[in-house]
């Protein structure tokens, strides 16, 4: 066989290249396709990552991210009292090149300047669960949450129904509050107090903030409850605890009194739910729980942010609602 000429070699090389290109394996799902828009990456920053409430919110957020085909970074502080940690997480993520952030601020005032700075740099931020002391439409896109004042009023109405028209122990009510900088629980507590004030037979005799943890709430509840134990009876008409860790700590404190033989006829309304709180409903220590929908909140929060990024109009405020759980309408778990 005669050796190939230079021209023939060039033709062969070209043909090999063409056929190699035609038989090339398709691009992997994660690689960029020329001309196609890059996949959106967003972050969600909750107040905490340890409570079951936030795990439910994460599940909703991740469901939305999968449905709308976006990458989701979920990062937050260990608990709601770690304001400085949340600020650090927010600023790090804001500088990381992602397209938007969904935030539940631990402190409505402390996070506000950081969100404003991000907005001025063109990074969209949507707020969920707890409000931000900033201007909607300028500093942040929208707000997805429970109407906390209305939810607090629902808790007060529920407690009033439980104690009846002629409440025992002079209608004295104890309120176990959450941390001072949390706007969502502050609004909830304000709604509770305002509604309760309409009933002259009831009065808030004591209330106190906690440190944001279940253990801290239990210590506060034990101290306050101890002031009303007389002749081995708890002389309170009712108790309200304004979120999951405060309700869990208060539950532990009341249960401990009952286990010691203290007579407890006090009606107890908590907020949010968990395995422990649902157990409290079943054993009669808790009379009712006003329950949010964190899974829905996480889902709609991500949806709002993604819609905004894709040019779809979003509502300024989305109310995710509450329900009231009692032993009668809740199966044992």
Protein Blocks (a to p, Z undefined) as FASTA:
>chain_A
ZZddfklmmmmmmmmmmmmmmmpccddfkbccehiacddddddddfbfkbmklmmmmmmm
mmmmmmnopacdddddfblklmmlmmmmmmmmmmnopabdcdddfblklmmmmmmmmmmn
opacddehiacdddehklpmbdcdddfklmmmmmmmmmmmmnombdghhlpacdddddfk
lmklmmmmmmmmmmmmmpmkbccfbdcddehiaklmmmmmmmmmmmmggghiacdfbdcd
fbfklmmmmmmmmmmmmmnopacfbdcddedjdfklmmmmmnomambdcdddfklmmmmm
mmmmmmmmnopacdfbdcebjadddfklpccZZ
